[in-house]
Amino acid sequence: AFYCHSYFDSSADLVLKCNCFEFNDELFDQITSLDMTPSYSSCLFLSILEHLISHSFQGSLPLQYHHYIEDGVGITGMHEEENLFIKFVSNFHLSTS
Protein backbone atom coordinates (compact mmCIF):
# COMPACT_ATOMS: atom_id res chain seq x y z
CA ALA A 1 0.00 0.00 0.00
CA PHE A 2 1.13 3.55 -0.54
CA TYR A 3 0.63 6.75 1.40
CA CYS A 4 0.55 10.24 -0.04
CA HIS A 5 -1.19 13.42 1.01
CA SER A 6 -4.93 13.04 1.63
CA TYR A 7 -5.77 15.26 -1.36
CA PHE A 8 -3.75 12.99 -3.62
CA ASP A 9 -5.31 9.89 -2.04
CA SER A 10 -8.83 11.16 -2.66
CA SER A 11 -7.96 12.25 -6.21
CA ALA A 12 -6.44 8.85 -6.95
CA ASP A 13 -9.52 7.12 -5.51
CA LEU A 14 -11.80 9.18 -7.75
CA VAL A 15 -9.76 8.48 -10.86
CA LEU A 16 -9.03 4.82 -10.20
CA LYS A 17 -12.26 3.66 -8.55
CA CYS A 18 -15.06 5.75 -10.08
CA ASN A 19 -15.18 4.47 -13.63
CA CYS A 20 -18.13 3.10 -15.50
CA PHE A 21 -18.99 2.17 -19.06
CA GLU A 22 -22.08 1.58 -21.17
CA PHE A 23 -22.72 -1.63 -23.08
CA ASN A 24 -26.01 -2.59 -24.77
CA ASP A 25 -27.72 0.42 -23.20
CA GLU A 26 -26.73 -0.72 -19.69
CA LEU A 27 -24.26 0.97 -17.32
CA PHE A 28 -21.57 -1.08 -15.61
CA ASP A 29 -19.02 -0.19 -12.93
CA GLN A 30 -15.42 -0.75 -13.98
CA ILE A 31 -14.21 -2.57 -10.84
CA THR A 32 -11.31 -4.83 -11.84
CA SER A 33 -9.00 -2.49 -13.75
CA LEU A 34 -8.60 1.00 -15.13
CA ASP A 35 -11.16 2.35 -17.54
CA MET A 36 -11.11 1.00 -21.07
CA THR A 37 -10.22 4.24 -22.84
CA PRO A 38 -6.84 6.00 -22.82
CA SER A 39 -7.09 8.71 -20.21
CA TYR A 40 -5.31 10.40 -17.37
CA SER A 41 -6.24 7.55 -15.00
CA SER A 42 -3.69 5.26 -16.67
CA CYS A 43 -1.01 7.94 -16.41
CA LEU A 44 -1.87 8.59 -12.76
CA PHE A 45 -1.74 4.87 -11.99
CA LEU A 46 1.66 4.51 -13.68
CA SER A 47 3.09 7.56 -11.92
CA ILE A 48 2.01 6.13 -8.56
CA LEU A 49 3.42 2.73 -9.51
CA GLU A 50 6.77 4.20 -10.62
CA HIS A 51 6.97 6.23 -7.40
CA LEU A 52 6.35 3.10 -5.32
CA ILE A 53 8.87 1.07 -7.30
CA SER A 54 11.61 3.69 -7.01
CA HIS A 55 11.07 4.00 -3.24
CA SER A 56 10.71 0.25 -2.61
CA PHE A 57 13.58 -1.22 -4.64
CA GLN A 58 16.49 -2.03 -2.32
CA GLY A 59 19.24 -2.11 -4.96
CA SER A 60 20.78 0.62 -7.08
CA LEU A 61 18.23 2.12 -9.44
CA PRO A 62 19.08 2.11 -13.15
CA LEU A 63 20.31 5.33 -14.67
CA GLN A 64 17.02 5.55 -16.56
CA TYR A 65 13.85 3.50 -16.83
CA HIS A 66 10.43 4.03 -18.30
CA HIS A 67 7.17 2.15 -17.97
CA TYR A 68 4.82 2.78 -20.85
CA ILE A 69 1.11 2.03 -20.78
CA GLU A 70 0.76 -1.61 -21.88
CA ASP A 71 4.49 -1.84 -22.63
CA GLY A 72 7.55 -2.83 -20.67
CA VAL A 73 10.56 -1.24 -19.09
CA GLY A 74 13.54 0.26 -20.89
CA ILE A 75 16.76 0.34 -18.89
CA THR A 76 20.25 1.71 -19.36
CA GLY A 77 23.09 1.38 -16.92
CA MET A 78 24.46 -1.04 -14.35
CA HIS A 79 24.38 -4.48 -16.00
CA GLU A 80 24.38 -6.59 -12.81
CA GLU A 81 21.58 -4.56 -11.26
CA GLU A 82 19.45 -4.66 -14.43
CA ASN A 83 18.30 -8.24 -13.89
CA LEU A 84 17.50 -7.60 -10.24
CA PHE A 85 15.52 -4.50 -11.15
CA ILE A 86 13.64 -6.20 -14.00
CA LYS A 87 12.66 -9.09 -11.70
CA PHE A 88 11.60 -6.66 -8.97
CA VAL A 89 9.43 -4.59 -11.33
CA SER A 90 7.95 -7.70 -12.96
CA ASN A 91 6.78 -9.00 -9.59
CA PHE A 92 5.84 -5.64 -8.03
CA HIS A 93 2.26 -5.48 -9.27
CA LEU A 94 -0.04 -7.56 -11.47
CA SER A 95 0.03 -4.82 -14.13
CA THR A 96 3.83 -5.02 -14.47
CA SER A 97 4.14 -8.77 -14.97
C-alpha positions in Angstrom: 0.0 0.0 0.0 1.1 3.5 -0.5 0.6 6.8 1.4 0.6 10.2 0.0 -1.2 13.4 1.0 -4.9 13.0 1.6 -5.8 15.3 -1.4 -3.8 13.0 -3.6 -5.3 9.9 -2.0 -8.8 11.2 -2.7 -8.0 12.2 -6.2 -6.4 8.9 -6.9 -9.5 7.1 -5.5 -11.8 9.2 -7.7 -9.8 8.5 -10.9 -9.0 4.8 -10.2 -12.3 3.7 -8.6 -15.1 5.8 -10.1 -15.2 4.5 -13.6 -18.1 3.1 -15.5 -19.0 2.2 -19.1 -22.1 1.6 -21.2 -22.7 -1.6 -23.1 -26.0 -2.6 -24.8 -27.7 0.4 -23.2 -26.7 -0.7 -19.7 -24.3 1.0 -17.3 -21.6 -1.1 -15.6 -19.0 -0.2 -12.9 -15.4 -0.8 -14.0 -14.2 -2.6 -10.8 -11.3 -4.8 -11.8 -9.0 -2.5 -13.7 -8.6 1.0 -15.1 -11.2 2.3 -17.5 -11.1 1.0 -21.1 -10.2 4.2 -22.8 -6.8 6.0 -22.8 -7.1 8.7 -20.2 -5.3 10.4 -17.4 -6.2 7.5 -15.0 -3.7 5.3 -16.7 -1.0 7.9 -16.4 -1.9 8.6 -12.8 -1.7 4.9 -12.0 1.7 4.5 -13.7 3.1 7.6 -11.9 2.0 6.1 -8.6 3.4 2.7 -9.5 6.8 4.2 -10.6 7.0 6.2 -7.4 6.4 3.1 -5.3 8.9 1.1 -7.3 11.6 3.7 -7.0 11.1 4.0 -3.2 10.7 0.2 -2.6 13.6 -1.2 -4.6 16.5 -2.0 -2.3 19.2 -2.1 -5.0 20.8 0.6 -7.1 18.2 2.1 -9.4 19.1 2.1 -13.1 20.3 5.3 -14.7 17.0 5.6 -16.6 13.8 3.5 -16.8 10.4 4.0 -18.3 7.2 2.1 -18.0 4.8 2.8 -20.8 1.1 2.0 -20.8 0.8 -1.6 -21.9 4.5 -1.8 -22.6 7.6 -2.8 -20.7 10.6 -1.2 -19.1 13.5 0.3 -20.9 16.8 0.3 -18.9 20.3 1.7 -19.4 23.1 1.4 -16.9 24.5 -1.0 -14.3 24.4 -4.5 -16.0 24.4 -6.6 -12.8 21.6 -4.6 -11.3 19.5 -4.7 -14.4 18.3 -8.2 -13.9 17.5 -7.6 -10.2 15.5 -4.5 -11.1 13.6 -6.2 -14.0 12.7 -9.1 -11.7 11.6 -6.7 -9.0 9.4 -4.6 -11.3 7.9 -7.7 -13.0 6.8 -9.0 -9.6 5.8 -5.6 -8.0 2.3 -5.5 -9.3 0.0 -7.6 -11.5 0.0 -4.8 -14.1 3.8 -5.0 -14.5 4.1 -8.8 -15.0 
